[in-house]
Amino acid sequence: MKKKELKRLFKTNPDFEAWLRQDASRIESIRANPAAASQLFKRWSDRKKGKIDFENITEKTKKASEMLTNVQSFMEMMSEYSKKQEKQ
């Protein structure tokens, strides 16, 4: 997709542009390869129609899992530190 076509797409679908701006990786992928905009537009329109976007759900679930793992390891470290302080 050419820049001119991309601008026209954004003009006709401002919600699509807002959706792109929600995630920096989407913006970077379009800057690196403007042809990727058509794939992202299809994904956005399918999502808008109510179809389930499993790729997006999987991505968000993975991020949440990583965050919870980090919090859990931090809590375990704090617990171990607390136990060491009680022994002293």
Summary of the structure (lengths in Angstrom):
residues: 88
radius of gyration: 20.9
end to end distance: 66.7
largest distance: 69.6
contacts: 188
relative contact order: 0.08
helix: 85%
strand: 0%
